[in-house]
Amino acid sequence: MASANPFGPAASLVIATSTSSAATALPKGGKQVRLLAAAGSDIVYVAFGASDVAATATTSMRLVPGVSEVVTIPEAATHIAAIASANTPSLYVTRGDGM
């Protein structure tokens, strides 16, 4: 049985989300990203792609507030798009490898 490697962070950024989707360049390093939507009641939706990627509440990955998720970034993705269900929660994005 293979053992899991701890997540090793490479670079981070904070995105101030809003109720309009916006794309932000991903930080360099690693094939994965750790995502954390700030604690509160607002859900954040994210999508990965090129500079024109857009997140939507119907087709994008849903992030529950206060829960950390680690996902593998699609190979061609250079940007992350985020949109909030309400208000402007912060989205913490840390690129790296592990898990």
KOLGU-4560 file (N, C-alpha, C; in nm, 3 decimals, padded with zeros to 5 digits):
<recs>
<n_xx: 00.084 n_yy: -00.118 n_zz: 00.000 ca_xx: 00.000 ca_yy: 00.000 ca_zz: 00.000 c_xx: 00.088 c_yy: 00.123 c_zz: 00.000 mol: A seq: 1 type: MET>
<n_xx: 00.062 n_yy: 00.215 n_zz: -00.090 ca_xx: 00.141 ca_yy: 00.338 ca_zz: -00.100 c_xx: 00.106 c_yy: 00.432 c_zz: 00.015 mol: A seq: 2 type: ALA>
<n_xx: 00.207 n_yy: 00.502 n_zz: 00.063 ca_xx: 00.182 ca_yy: 00.598 ca_zz: 00.170 c_xx: 00.160 c_yy: 00.737 c_zz: 00.111 mol: A seq: 3 type: SER>
<n_xx: 00.082 n_yy: 00.816 n_zz: 00.179 ca_xx: 00.054 ca_yy: 00.952 ca_zz: 00.135 c_xx: 00.167 c_yy: 01.045 c_zz: 00.175 mol: A seq: 4 type: ALA>
<n_xx: 00.199 n_yy: 01.137 n_zz: 00.088 ca_xx: 00.298 ca_yy: 01.240 ca_zz: 00.120 c_xx: 00.225 c_yy: 01.363 c_zz: 00.170 mol: A seq: 5 type: ASN>
<n_xx: 00.278 n_yy: 01.429 n_zz: 00.272 ca_xx: 00.214 ca_yy: 01.552 ca_zz: 00.317 c_xx: 00.218 c_yy: 01.657 c_zz: 00.206 mol: A seq: 6 type: PRO>
<n_xx: 00.121 n_yy: 01.744 n_zz: 00.207 ca_xx: 00.116 ca_yy: 01.851 ca_zz: 00.107 c_xx: 00.232 c_yy: 01.946 c_zz: 00.132 mol: A seq: 7 type: PHE>
<n_xx: 00.311 n_yy: 01.972 n_zz: 00.029 ca_xx: 00.423 ca_yy: 02.065 ca_zz: 00.039 c_xx: 00.391 c_yy: 02.193 c_zz: -00.037 mol: A seq: 8 type: GLY>
<n_xx: 00.369 n_yy: 02.303 n_zz: 00.034 ca_xx: 00.332 ca_yy: 02.428 ca_zz: -00.033 c_xx: 00.447 c_yy: 02.489 c_zz: -00.113 mol: A seq: 9 type: PRO>
<n_xx: 00.415 n_yy: 02.554 n_zz: -00.224 ca_xx: 00.514 ca_yy: 02.622 ca_zz: -00.307 c_xx: 00.489 c_yy: 02.772 c_zz: -00.311 mol: A seq: 10 type: ALA>
<n_xx: 00.366 n_yy: 02.814 n_zz: -00.336 ca_xx: 00.333 ca_yy: 02.956 ca_zz: -00.344 c_xx: 00.185 c_yy: 02.974 c_zz: -00.314 mol: A seq: 11 type: ALA>
<n_xx: 00.149 n_yy: 03.091 n_zz: -00.262 ca_xx: 00.010 ca_yy: 03.117 ca_zz: -00.222 c_xx: -00.040 c_yy: 03.251 c_zz: -00.272 mol: A seq: 12 type: SER>
<n_xx: -00.171 n_yy: 03.263 n_zz: -00.275 ca_xx: -00.235 ca_yy: 03.391 ca_zz: -00.302 c_xx: -00.372 c_yy: 03.392 c_zz: -00.235 mol: A seq: 13 type: LEU>
<n_xx: -00.427 n_yy: 03.511 n_zz: -00.219 ca_xx: -00.561 ca_yy: 03.527 ca_zz: -00.162 c_xx: -00.645 c_yy: 03.600 c_zz: -00.266 mol: A seq: 14 type: VAL>
<n_xx: -00.763 n_yy: 03.545 n_zz: -00.293 ca_xx: -00.854 ca_yy: 03.606 ca_zz: -00.389 c_xx: -00.974 c_yy: 03.661 c_zz: -00.313 mol: A seq: 15 type: ILE>
<n_xx: -01.004 n_yy: 03.788 n_zz: -00.334 ca_xx: -01.124 ca_yy: 03.850 ca_zz: -00.278 c_xx: -01.237 c_yy: 03.821 c_zz: -00.376 mol: A seq: 16 type: ALA>
<n_xx: -01.323 n_yy: 03.726 n_zz: -00.344 ca_xx: -01.429 ca_yy: 03.687 ca_zz: -00.437 c_xx: -01.544 c_yy: 03.787 c_zz: -00.434 mol: A seq: 17 type: THR>
<n_xx: -01.631 n_yy: 03.774 n_zz: -00.532 ca_xx: -01.753 ca_yy: 03.855 ca_zz: -00.536 c_xx: -01.860 c_yy: 03.772 c_zz: -00.604 mol: A seq: 18 type: SER>
<n_xx: -01.975 n_yy: 03.831 n_zz: -00.628 ca_xx: -02.083 ca_yy: 03.760 ca_zz: -00.694 c_xx: -02.069 c_yy: 03.762 c_zz: -00.846 mol: A seq: 19 type: THR>
<n_xx: -01.955 n_yy: 03.812 n_zz: -00.896 ca_xx: -01.920 ca_yy: 03.807 ca_zz: -01.038 c_xx: -01.794 c_yy: 03.724 c_zz: -01.053 mol: A seq: 20 type: SER>
<n_xx: -01.791 n_yy: 03.634 n_zz: -01.148 ca_xx: -01.673 ca_yy: 03.549 ca_zz: -01.169 c_xx: -01.555 c_yy: 03.633 c_zz: -01.218 mol: A seq: 21 type: SER>
<n_xx: -01.438 n_yy: 03.601 n_zz: -01.166 ca_xx: -01.314 ca_yy: 03.667 ca_zz: -01.209 c_xx: -01.203 c_yy: 03.564 c_zz: -01.212 mol: A seq: 22 type: ALA>
<n_xx: -01.118 n_yy: 03.570 n_zz: -01.315 ca_xx: -01.005 ca_yy: 03.478 ca_zz: -01.328 c_xx: -00.879 c_yy: 03.543 c_zz: -01.274 mol: A seq: 23 type: ALA>
<n_xx: -00.798 n_yy: 03.463 n_zz: -01.205 ca_xx: -00.672 ca_yy: 03.507 ca_zz: -01.147 c_xx: -00.564 c_yy: 03.407 c_zz: -01.187 mol: A seq: 24 type: THR>
<n_xx: -00.445 n_yy: 03.456 n_zz: -01.223 ca_xx: -00.336 ca_yy: 03.367 ca_zz: -01.258 c_xx: -00.297 c_yy: 03.281 c_zz: -01.139 mol: A seq: 25 type: ALA>
<n_xx: -00.277 n_yy: 03.152 n_zz: -01.162 ca_xx: -00.233 ca_yy: 03.061 ca_zz: -01.057 c_xx: -00.088 c_yy: 03.088 c_zz: -01.022 mol: A seq: 26 type: LEU>
<n_xx: -00.051 n_yy: 03.073 n_zz: -00.895 ca_xx: 00.089 ca_yy: 03.088 ca_zz: -00.859 c_xx: 00.169 c_yy: 02.971 c_zz: -00.919 mol: A seq: 27 type: PRO>
<n_xx: 00.298 n_yy: 02.989 n_zz: -00.936 ca_xx: 00.385 ca_yy: 02.885 ca_zz: -00.992 c_xx: 00.414 c_yy: 02.776 c_zz: -00.890 mol: A seq: 28 type: LYS>
<n_xx: 00.444 n_yy: 02.655 n_zz: -00.940 ca_xx: 00.488 ca_yy: 02.545 ca_zz: -00.856 c_xx: 00.383 c_yy: 02.439 c_zz: -00.836 mol: A seq: 29 type: GLY>
<n_xx: 00.424 n_yy: 02.313 n_zz: -00.836 ca_xx: 00.336 ca_yy: 02.202 ca_zz: -00.801 c_xx: 00.225 c_yy: 02.172 c_zz: -00.898 mol: A seq: 30 type: GLY>
<n_xx: 00.171 n_yy: 02.051 n_zz: -00.885 ca_xx: 00.062 ca_yy: 02.004 ca_zz: -00.970 c_xx: -00.072 c_yy: 02.007 c_zz: -00.899 mol: A seq: 31 type: LYS>
<n_xx: -00.072 n_yy: 02.047 n_zz: -00.773 ca_xx: -00.195 ca_yy: 02.050 ca_zz: -00.696 c_xx: -00.216 c_yy: 02.188 c_zz: -00.636 mol: A seq: 32 type: GLN>
<n_xx: -00.336 n_yy: 02.209 n_zz: -00.585 ca_xx: -00.367 ca_yy: 02.334 ca_zz: -00.519 c_xx: -00.455 c_yy: 02.303 c_zz: -00.398 mol: A seq: 33 type: VAL>
<n_xx: -00.424 n_yy: 02.372 n_zz: -00.288 ca_xx: -00.506 ca_yy: 02.362 ca_zz: -00.167 c_xx: -00.595 c_yy: 02.485 c_zz: -00.165 mol: A seq: 34 type: ARG>
<n_xx: -00.725 n_yy: 02.463 n_zz: -00.154 ca_xx: -00.823 ca_yy: 02.571 ca_zz: -00.156 c_xx: -00.893 c_yy: 02.579 c_zz: -00.022 mol: A seq: 35 type: LEU>
<n_xx: -00.911 n_yy: 02.700 n_zz: 00.026 ca_xx: -00.984 ca_yy: 02.722 ca_zz: 00.151 c_xx: -01.067 c_yy: 02.848 c_zz: 00.138 mol: A seq: 36 type: LEU>
<n_xx: -01.199 n_yy: 02.832 n_zz: 00.144 ca_xx: -01.288 ca_yy: 02.947 ca_zz: 00.146 c_xx: -01.302 c_yy: 02.990 c_zz: 00.291 mol: A seq: 37 type: ALA>
<n_xx: -01.287 n_yy: 03.119 n_zz: 00.315 ca_xx: -01.292 ca_yy: 03.172 ca_zz: 00.451 c_xx: -01.419 c_yy: 03.128 c_zz: 00.522 mol: A seq: 38 type: ALA>
<n_xx: -01.407 n_yy: 03.104 n_zz: 00.651 ca_xx: -01.521 ca_yy: 03.061 ca_zz: 00.733 c_xx: -01.633 c_yy: 03.165 c_zz: 00.726 mol: A seq: 39 type: ALA>
<n_xx: -01.753 n_yy: 03.119 n_zz: 00.728 ca_xx: -01.871 ca_yy: 03.205 ca_zz: 00.718 c_xx: -01.983 c_yy: 03.121 c_zz: 00.659 mol: A seq: 40 type: GLY>
<n_xx: -02.076 n_yy: 03.184 n_zz: 00.592 ca_xx: -02.188 ca_yy: 03.109 ca_zz: 00.536 c_xx: -02.192 c_yy: 03.113 c_zz: 00.384 mol: A seq: 41 type: SER>
<n_xx: -02.095 n_yy: 03.180 n_zz: 00.321 ca_xx: -02.098 ca_yy: 03.196 ca_zz: 00.176 c_xx: -02.019 c_yy: 03.087 c_zz: 00.104 mol: A seq: 42 type: ASP>
<n_xx: -02.084 n_yy: 03.020 n_zz: 00.011 ca_xx: -02.020 ca_yy: 02.916 ca_zz: -00.070 c_xx: -01.942 c_yy: 02.984 c_zz: -00.182 mol: A seq: 43 type: ILE>
<n_xx: -01.826 n_yy: 02.928 n_zz: -00.214 ca_xx: -01.744 ca_yy: 02.978 ca_zz: -00.324 c_xx: -01.736 c_yy: 02.867 c_zz: -00.429 mol: A seq: 44 type: VAL>
<n_xx: -01.748 n_yy: 02.903 n_zz: -00.556 ca_xx: -01.737 ca_yy: 02.809 ca_zz: -00.668 c_xx: -01.611 c_yy: 02.842 c_zz: -00.745 mol: A seq: 45 type: TYR>
<n_xx: -01.535 n_yy: 02.739 n_zz: -00.785 ca_xx: -01.410 ca_yy: 02.761 ca_zz: -00.858 c_xx: -01.404 c_yy: 02.677 c_zz: -00.984 mol: A seq: 46 type: VAL>
<n_xx: -01.327 n_yy: 02.726 n_zz: -01.082 ca_xx: -01.301 ca_yy: 02.655 ca_zz: -01.206 c_xx: -01.158 c_yy: 02.685 c_zz: -01.248 mol: A seq: 47 type: ALA>
<n_xx: -01.095 n_yy: 02.592 n_zz: -01.318 ca_xx: -00.958 ca_yy: 02.609 ca_zz: -01.366 c_xx: -00.959 c_yy: 02.613 c_zz: -01.518 mol: A seq: 48 type: PHE>
<n_xx: -00.867 n_yy: 02.691 n_zz: -01.578 ca_xx: -00.858 ca_yy: 02.698 ca_zz: -01.723 c_xx: -00.762 c_yy: 02.806 c_zz: -01.767 mol: A seq: 49 type: GLY>
<n_xx: -00.789 n_yy: 02.861 n_zz: -01.886 ca_xx: -00.708 ca_yy: 02.969 ca_zz: -01.942 c_xx: -00.751 c_yy: 03.103 c_zz: -01.881 mol: A seq: 50 type: ALA>
<n_xx: -00.695 n_yy: 03.211 n_zz: -01.930 ca_xx: -00.723 ca_yy: 03.343 ca_zz: -01.873 c_xx: -00.870 c_yy: 03.384 c_zz: -01.885 mol: A seq: 51 type: SER>
<n_xx: -00.945 n_yy: 03.319 n_zz: -01.971 ca_xx: -01.087 ca_yy: 03.354 ca_zz: -01.988 c_xx: -01.182 c_yy: 03.258 c_zz: -01.915 mol: A seq: 52 type: ASP>
<n_xx: -01.129 n_yy: 03.174 n_zz: -01.827 ca_xx: -01.213 ca_yy: 03.080 ca_zz: -01.753 c_xx: -01.312 c_yy: 03.155 c_zz: -01.663 mol: A seq: 53 type: VAL>
<n_xx: -01.431 n_yy: 03.099 n_zz: -01.649 ca_xx: -01.534 ca_yy: 03.160 ca_zz: -01.563 c_xx: -01.593 c_yy: 03.053 c_zz: -01.472 mol: A seq: 54 type: ALA>
<n_xx: -01.617 n_yy: 03.088 n_zz: -01.350 ca_xx: -01.681 ca_yy: 02.998 ca_zz: -01.254 c_xx: -01.830 c_yy: 03.029 c_zz: -01.249 mol: A seq: 55 type: ALA>
<n_xx: -01.911 n_yy: 02.923 n_zz: -01.232 ca_xx: -02.056 ca_yy: 02.941 ca_zz: -01.219 c_xx: -02.106 c_yy: 02.854 c_zz: -01.104 mol: A seq: 56 type: THR>
<n_xx: -02.218 n_yy: 02.891 n_zz: -01.052 ca_xx: -02.278 ca_yy: 02.815 ca_zz: -00.942 c_xx: -02.336 c_yy: 02.682 c_zz: -00.990 mol: A seq: 57 type: ALA>
<n_xx: -02.355 n_yy: 02.665 n_zz: -01.119 ca_xx: -02.417 ca_yy: 02.542 ca_zz: -01.169 c_xx: -02.317 c_yy: 02.438 c_zz: -01.218 mol: A seq: 58 type: THR>
<n_xx: -02.197 n_yy: 02.480 n_zz: -01.263 ca_xx: -02.105 ca_yy: 02.384 ca_zz: -01.323 c_xx: -01.967 c_yy: 02.378 c_zz: -01.258 mol: A seq: 59 type: THR>
<n_xx: -01.938 n_yy: 02.463 n_zz: -01.163 ca_xx: -01.805 ca_yy: 02.470 ca_zz: -01.104 c_xx: -01.796 c_yy: 02.396 c_zz: -00.971 mol: A seq: 60 type: SER>
<n_xx: -01.672 n_yy: 02.370 n_zz: -00.928 ca_xx: -01.648 ca_yy: 02.301 ca_zz: -00.801 c_xx: -01.695 c_yy: 02.388 c_zz: -00.685 mol: A seq: 61 type: MET>
<n_xx: -01.770 n_yy: 02.328 n_zz: -00.595 ca_xx: -01.827 ca_yy: 02.399 ca_zz: -00.480 c_xx: -01.734 c_yy: 02.385 c_zz: -00.360 mol: A seq: 62 type: ARG>
<n_xx: -01.703 n_yy: 02.497 n_zz: -00.295 ca_xx: -01.621 ca_yy: 02.498 ca_zz: -00.174 c_xx: -01.706 c_yy: 02.544 c_zz: -00.056 mol: A seq: 63 type: LEU>
<n_xx: -01.718 n_yy: 02.457 n_zz: 00.042 ca_xx: -01.792 ca_yy: 02.490 ca_zz: 00.162 c_xx: -01.703 c_yy: 02.577 c_zz: 00.252 mol: A seq: 64 type: VAL>
<n_xx: -01.755 n_yy: 02.681 n_zz: 00.312 ca_xx: -01.674 ca_yy: 02.769 ca_zz: 00.395 c_xx: -01.602 c_yy: 02.694 c_zz: 00.508 mol: A seq: 65 type: PRO>
<n_xx: -01.474 n_yy: 02.726 n_zz: 00.526 ca_xx: -01.396 ca_yy: 02.672 ca_zz: 00.635 c_xx: -01.342 c_yy: 02.532 c_zz: 00.614 mol: A seq: 66 type: GLY>
<n_xx: -01.367 n_yy: 02.472 n_zz: 00.497 ca_xx: -01.319 ca_yy: 02.336 ca_zz: 00.468 c_xx: -01.209 c_yy: 02.343 c_zz: 00.363 mol: A seq: 67 type: VAL>
<n_xx: -01.096 n_yy: 02.281 n_zz: 00.392 ca_xx: -00.982 ca_yy: 02.280 ca_zz: 00.301 c_xx: -00.995 c_yy: 02.165 c_zz: 00.203 mol: A seq: 68 type: SER>
<n_xx: -00.971 n_yy: 02.192 n_zz: 00.075 ca_xx: -00.974 ca_yy: 02.090 ca_zz: -00.029 c_xx: -00.842 c_yy: 02.093 c_zz: -00.105 mol: A seq: 69 type: GLU>
<n_xx: -00.786 n_yy: 01.976 n_zz: -00.138 ca_xx: -00.667 ca_yy: 01.968 ca_zz: -00.222 c_xx: -00.709 c_yy: 01.899 c_zz: -00.351 mol: A seq: 70 type: VAL>
<n_xx: -00.683 n_yy: 01.964 n_zz: -00.465 ca_xx: -00.719 ca_yy: 01.908 ca_zz: -00.595 c_xx: -00.600 c_yy: 01.917 c_zz: -00.690 mol: A seq: 71 type: VAL>
<n_xx: -00.597 n_yy: 01.827 n_zz: -00.787 ca_xx: -00.496 ca_yy: 01.831 ca_zz: -00.891 c_xx: -00.542 c_yy: 01.929 c_zz: -00.998 mol: A seq: 72 type: THR>
<n_xx: -00.451 n_yy: 02.017 n_zz: -01.037 ca_xx: -00.482 ca_yy: 02.119 ca_zz: -01.137 c_xx: -00.477 c_yy: 02.056 c_zz: -01.276 mol: A seq: 73 type: ILE>
<n_xx: -00.576 n_yy: 02.083 n_zz: -01.361 ca_xx: -00.567 ca_yy: 02.034 ca_zz: -01.499 c_xx: -00.437 c_yy: 02.083 c_zz: -01.563 mol: A seq: 74 type: PRO>
<n_xx: -00.374 n_yy: 01.997 n_zz: -01.642 ca_xx: -00.242 ca_yy: 02.025 ca_zz: -01.696 c_xx: -00.229 c_yy: 02.158 c_zz: -01.769 mol: A seq: 75 type: GLU>
<n_xx: -00.328 n_yy: 02.194 n_zz: -01.848 ca_xx: -00.320 ca_yy: 02.316 ca_zz: -01.928 c_xx: -00.367 c_yy: 02.442 c_zz: -01.854 mol: A seq: 76 type: ALA>
<n_xx: -00.416 n_yy: 02.427 n_zz: -01.732 ca_xx: -00.472 ca_yy: 02.542 ca_zz: -01.658 c_xx: -00.364 c_yy: 02.641 c_zz: -01.616 mol: A seq: 77 type: ALA>
<n_xx: -00.390 n_yy: 02.767 n_zz: -01.640 ca_xx: -00.301 ca_yy: 02.876 ca_zz: -01.597 c_xx: -00.371 c_yy: 02.970 c_zz: -01.500 mol: A seq: 78 type: THR>
<n_xx: -00.505 n_yy: 02.959 n_zz: -01.491 ca_xx: -00.583 ca_yy: 03.051 ca_zz: -01.409 c_xx: -00.688 c_yy: 02.975 c_zz: -01.327 mol: A seq: 79 type: HIS>
<n_xx: -00.731 n_yy: 03.040 n_zz: -01.221 ca_xx: -00.843 ca_yy: 02.991 ca_zz: -01.139 c_xx: -00.948 c_yy: 03.103 c_zz: -01.139 mol: A seq: 80 type: ILE>
<n_xx: -01.073 n_yy: 03.064 n_zz: -01.161 ca_xx: -01.184 ca_yy: 03.159 ca_zz: -01.154 c_xx: -01.264 c_yy: 03.128 c_zz: -01.029 mol: A seq: 81 type: ALA>
<n_xx: -01.316 n_yy: 03.232 n_zz: -00.966 ca_xx: -01.395 ca_yy: 03.212 ca_zz: -00.844 c_xx: -01.514 c_yy: 03.307 c_zz: -00.845 mol: A seq: 82 type: ALA>
<n_xx: -01.623 n_yy: 03.257 n_zz: -00.787 ca_xx: -01.744 ca_yy: 03.338 ca_zz: -00.770 c_xx: -01.807 c_yy: 03.297 c_zz: -00.637 mol: A seq: 83 type: ILE>
<n_xx: -01.861 n_yy: 03.393 n_zz: -00.566 ca_xx: -01.923 ca_yy: 03.367 ca_zz: -00.435 c_xx: -02.075 c_yy: 03.367 c_zz: -00.449 mol: A seq: 84 type: ALA>
<n_xx: -02.140 n_yy: 03.289 n_zz: -00.362 ca_xx: -02.286 ca_yy: 03.285 ca_zz: -00.363 c_xx: -02.345 c_yy: 03.416 c_zz: -00.310 mol: A seq: 85 type: SER>
<n_xx: -02.269 n_yy: 03.484 n_zz: -00.225 ca_xx: -02.309 ca_yy: 03.614 ca_zz: -00.169 c_xx: -02.187 c_yy: 03.679 c_zz: -00.106 mol: A seq: 86 type: ALA>
<n_xx: -02.195 n_yy: 03.806 n_zz: -00.081 ca_xx: -02.087 ca_yy: 03.881 ca_zz: -00.014 c_xx: -01.953 c_yy: 03.866 c_zz: -00.085 mol: A seq: 87 type: ASN>
<n_xx: -01.843 n_yy: 03.876 n_zz: -00.009 ca_xx: -01.709 ca_yy: 03.872 ca_zz: -00.068 c_xx: -01.611 c_yy: 03.792 c_zz: 00.018 mol: A seq: 88 type: THR>
<n_xx: -01.635 n_yy: 03.662 n_zz: 00.037 ca_xx: -01.542 ca_yy: 03.584 ca_zz: 00.118 c_xx: -01.406 c_yy: 03.570 c_zz: 00.050 mol: A seq: 89 type: PRO>
<n_xx: -01.301 n_yy: 03.559 n_zz: 00.130 ca_xx: -01.167 ca_yy: 03.538 ca_zz: 00.076 c_xx: -01.150 c_yy: 03.391 c_zz: 00.039 mol: A seq: 90 type: SER>
<n_xx: -01.077 n_yy: 03.368 n_zz: -00.070 ca_xx: -01.041 ca_yy: 03.233 ca_zz: -00.112 c_xx: -00.889 c_yy: 03.223 c_zz: -00.103 mol: A seq: 91 type: LEU>
<n_xx: -00.841 n_yy: 03.130 n_zz: -00.021 ca_xx: -00.698 ca_yy: 03.110 ca_zz: -00.003 c_xx: -00.654 c_yy: 02.997 c_zz: -00.095 mol: A seq: 92 type: TYR>
<n_xx: -00.555 n_yy: 03.025 n_zz: -00.181 ca_xx: -00.508 ca_yy: 02.932 ca_zz: -00.282 c_xx: -00.359 c_yy: 02.906 c_zz: -00.259 mol: A seq: 93 type: VAL>
<n_xx: -00.323 n_yy: 02.780 n_zz: -00.235 ca_xx: -00.182 ca_yy: 02.744 ca_zz: -00.214 c_xx: -00.147 c_yy: 02.632 c_zz: -00.311 mol: A seq: 94 type: THR>
<n_xx: -00.049 n_yy: 02.659 n_zz: -00.396 ca_xx: -00.005 ca_yy: 02.559 ca_zz: -00.493 c_xx: 00.108 c_yy: 02.477 c_zz: -00.436 mol: A seq: 95 type: ARG>
<n_xx: 00.114 n_yy: 02.348 n_zz: -00.470 ca_xx: 00.219 ca_yy: 02.262 ca_zz: -00.421 c_xx: 00.200 c_yy: 02.120 c_zz: -00.468 mol: A seq: 96 type: GLY>
<n_xx: 00.259 n_yy: 02.024 n_zz: -00.395 ca_xx: 00.249 ca_yy: 01.882 ca_zz: -00.426 c_xx: 00.234 c_yy: 01.802 c_zz: -00.299 mol: A seq: 97 type: ASP>
<n_xx: 00.177 n_yy: 01.685 n_zz: -00.313 ca_xx: 00.159 ca_yy: 01.593 ca_zz: -00.200 c_xx: 00.023 c_yy: 01.527 c_zz: -00.207 mol: A seq: 98 type: GLY>
<n_xx: -00.016 n_yy: 01.466 n_zz: -00.100 ca_xx: -00.144 ca_yy: 01.399 ca_zz: -00.084 c_xx: -00.150 c_yy: 01.281 c_zz: -00.176 mol: A seq: 99 type: MET>
</recs>
